[in-house]
Amino acid sequence: MSSKEKHPGLDGLHPDSLVVSTGRPAPSPDGNINPSISLNSTFFAGGPVGYGRSGNESWGALEEAIGALEGGPTLVFSSGMAAINAVFSLLPKGAVVTTSKNGYTGTMVVLAKLVEQEWLEVRYVDVADTEEVLAALPGTSLLWLESPTNPALEVADLPKIIKAAKALGCGVAVDNTFATPLLQRPLHLGADISMHSVTKFLAGHSDLIMGSISTSDPALFHRLFDARKNGGAIPGPFEAWLALRGIRTLSVRLERAQANALELAKRLTKHPAVERVRYPGLPEDPHHDRARSFMKGYGAILSIDIKGGPNAADKACESSRLVSYATSLGGVESLWERRHRWAVESPTIPVNLVRLSVGIENIEDLWNDIDQALRASQE
Ligand SMILES: Cc1ncc(COP(=O)(O)O)c(C=O)c1O
């Protein structure tokens, strides 16, 4: 959707209103209130799009919405991984990437492959250790930050790190999947890229896979646009339509899920089956003060290290009834899993760590289910 077709008068709205109002067709008598699902692989000649691998009305509306929330022009991709690969595809041979040693496994696997192929050099850092990150910056082409990290919930000092990286001329990308643009806006902190697995909180219903990249740099936008067009990792129009439908309720979903997460985190700290709770919303969490200093909330993901090792952790996941035993996160339904059930999980993540994506169910129902599953894990 081009800017002249945008719904007028949305400037200055609160994000709670933006999620509802952005990405709609311009008002006209009997015009659609929602964008259409545009099922077209090609278009009549003479316009700027031309062919369905370059653009589609349904993605355009979603891009407008994510762009309004993130604060920069946006491209949507067929998955979060497609978005990540598009960024890495722009790096020349020999480029240095600095990233978390505990990041999302998919990103870690792609980077490891590029190192094995002698395409990139990767410096792995503890993103919560600001001095360590700053020391790795000289010579870095791209600083790839994820914050909070998946699944250890570490928080990087984004304002300080982004400022220092930009002063040295490093490119900075932030995987904003866990926080969502409602809790932090990396482009406003000076990052070049804010990336999402749209699959998660933005779409919010565990019914599609999609990714996005927002950037404030027009030249970078065009290079990424070409990477998507030529790489072919475009989303389907129906998925784009669903994702935008999901964004309409992002604010209320996140509000409820966050409140549930905080309450569960508090109760879990006192649970006899739990060794450690990782949630930046807890005042005693090592990342709490930093998160509070620049984030607007602490998100709806928490991780727990379960007493009794990996077998007990697996047993807990198998024993829940309301919380589904499944990977992924950010949906309306609560999900949990022991992360090391995946062979690719980082060796720095404890083998008994269970990541819990908290949904919007009733808090007492969630607690009763988690409590009985944790008790069962210790039998
Ligand atoms: C933080 C993070 N980034 C990126 C991805 C990849 O996204 P997708 O599964 O949409 O390809 C995931 C998926 O779990 C994720 O958790």
The ligand as an SDF file (V2000), in Angstrom:
LIG
                    3D

 16 16  0  0  0  0  0  0  0  0999 V2000
   13.6110  -14.9810   18.9260 C   0  0  0  0  0  0  0  0  0  0  0  0
   13.2830  -15.6740   17.6410 C   0  0  0  0  0  0  0  0  0  0  0  0
   13.7480  -15.1830   16.4860 N   0  0  0  0  0  0  0  0  0  0  0  0
   13.4840  -15.7760   15.3010 C   0  0  0  0  0  0  0  0  0  0  0  0
   12.7330  -16.9340   15.2290 C   0  0  0  0  0  0  0  0  0  0  0  0
   12.4810  -17.5860   13.8950 C   0  0  0  0  0  0  0  0  0  0  0  0
   11.2000  -17.2980   13.4550 O   0  0  0  0  0  0  0  0  0  0  0  0
   10.2910  -18.2580   12.5420 P   0  0  0  0  0  0  0  0  0  0  0  0
   10.0270  -19.5110   13.3130 O   0  0  0  0  0  0  0  0  0  0  0  0
    9.1060  -17.4160   12.2780 O   0  0  0  0  0  0  0  0  0  0  0  0
   11.0770  -18.5530   11.2990 O   0  0  0  0  0  0  0  0  0  0  0  0
   12.2240  -17.4770   16.4160 C   0  0  0  0  0  0  0  0  0  0  0  0
   11.4300  -18.7240   16.3820 C   0  0  0  0  0  0  0  0  0  0  0  0
   11.2280  -19.3560   17.4050 O   0  0  0  0  0  0  0  0  0  0  0  0
   12.5040  -16.8340   17.6440 C   0  0  0  0  0  0  0  0  0  0  0  0
   12.0510  -17.3130   18.8220 O   0  0  0  0  0  0  0  0  0  0  0  0
  1  2  1  0
  2  3  1  0
  2 15  2  0
  3  4  2  0
  4  5  1  0
  5  6  1  0
  5 12  2  0
  6  7  1  0
  7  8  1  0
  8  9  2  0
  8 10  1  0
  8 11  1  0
 12 13  1  0
 12 15  1  0
 13 14  2  0
 15 16  1  0
M  END
$$$$
